[in-house]
Amino acid sequence: MSPGSLFFVLGTIIKLYWETTFMFNKFSIDFFYDGRHYQGQVQPLQAGVQNRIPTSFQVFFNNMYYGLVKRRGTSWETDSPKCAIMVDKIGNHIYSWYEG
């Protein structure tokens, strides 16, 4: 193996490691919805990945668990009545965090 291809392989491995590690890091979420301010954390779960974005997330607001939000294609769904009315807003923030 030539030195050039060895560096290419190592670079690819490092890039994949970085993307995978970064992909599942907890991140902040902050928005207004229906006159209320929501501030919290999103914890990506290693339950699946679609287009380099995890598909399941635990959502916390004010240090309280609000529910699970999942991405199905281009739609968002939740198992929680607390998140149901604003699942698209939460999902759009999650998507923007990965695309931004």
C-alpha positions as CSV (number, residue, x, y, z in Angstrom):
1,M,0.0,0.0,0.0
2,S,1.4,3.3,-1.0
3,P,1.7,6.2,1.6
4,G,-0.9,8.2,-0.3
5,S,-3.5,5.5,-0.1
6,L,-2.7,4.8,3.6
7,F,-3.4,8.5,4.4
8,F,-6.6,8.3,2.4
9,V,-7.8,5.3,4.4
10,L,-6.8,6.8,7.7
11,G,-8.5,10.1,6.8
12,T,-11.7,8.3,5.8
13,I,-11.7,6.3,9.1
14,I,-11.2,9.5,11.1
15,K,-13.9,11.3,9.2
16,L,-16.4,8.5,9.8
17,Y,-15.5,8.3,13.5
18,W,-15.9,12.1,13.9
19,E,-19.3,12.1,12.1
20,T,-20.6,9.2,14.1
21,T,-19.5,10.6,17.4
22,F,-20.9,14.1,16.6
23,M,-24.1,12.6,15.3
24,F,-25.2,11.3,18.7
25,N,-24.1,14.2,20.9
26,K,-26.8,15.8,23.0
27,F,-27.6,19.4,21.9
28,S,-29.7,22.4,23.0
29,I,-33.0,23.4,21.7
30,D,-34.7,26.8,22.2
31,F,-37.9,28.2,20.7
32,F,-41.2,29.9,21.3
33,Y,-44.5,28.1,20.6
34,D,-48.0,29.4,21.2
35,G,-46.7,32.2,23.5
36,R,-44.5,29.9,25.6
37,H,-40.7,29.7,25.7
38,Y,-39.3,26.2,25.4
39,Q,-35.7,25.6,26.3
40,G,-34.1,22.2,26.7
41,Q,-31.9,19.4,25.4
42,V,-32.3,16.8,22.6
43,Q,-30.5,13.4,23.0
44,P,-30.2,11.5,19.7
45,L,-30.6,7.7,20.1
46,Q,-28.6,5.1,18.3
47,A,-31.8,3.4,17.1
48,G,-31.4,4.3,13.4
49,V,-29.9,6.7,10.9
50,Q,-31.4,8.1,7.7
51,N,-29.3,10.3,5.4
52,R,-26.7,10.8,8.1
53,I,-29.2,12.0,10.7
54,P,-30.4,9.9,13.6
55,T,-34.1,9.0,13.5
56,S,-35.0,8.9,17.2
57,F,-34.5,11.6,19.8
58,Q,-35.4,12.0,23.5
59,V,-36.6,15.5,24.2
60,F,-36.2,17.3,27.6
61,F,-37.6,20.8,28.5
62,N,-36.7,22.4,31.8
63,N,-34.9,19.3,32.9
64,M,-38.0,17.1,32.5
65,Y,-38.5,14.4,29.9
66,Y,-41.1,15.4,27.4
67,G,-41.1,12.4,25.1
68,L,-39.6,10.5,22.2
69,V,-39.6,12.2,18.7
70,K,-39.0,10.1,15.6
71,R,-38.3,11.0,12.0
72,R,-40.2,8.9,9.4
73,G,-39.0,10.0,6.0
74,T,-39.8,13.7,5.9
75,S,-42.4,13.5,8.7
76,W,-42.1,13.7,12.5
77,E,-44.0,11.7,15.1
78,T,-44.0,11.4,18.8
79,D,-45.2,9.0,21.6
80,S,-45.9,11.9,23.9
81,P,-49.0,14.1,24.3
82,K,-46.7,16.8,25.6
83,C,-44.8,16.9,22.3
84,A,-47.7,16.1,20.0
85,I,-48.9,19.7,19.3
86,M,-45.4,20.9,18.5
87,V,-43.8,17.8,17.0
88,D,-43.2,19.5,13.7
89,K,-41.6,22.5,15.4
90,I,-39.3,20.3,17.4
91,G,-38.5,18.2,14.4
92,N,-37.6,21.2,12.3
93,H,-35.2,22.4,15.0
94,I,-33.6,19.0,15.1
95,Y,-33.3,18.9,11.3
96,S,-31.8,22.4,11.2
97,W,-29.2,21.5,13.8
98,Y,-27.9,18.7,11.7
99,E,-28.1,20.6,8.4
100,G,-26.7,23.9,9.9
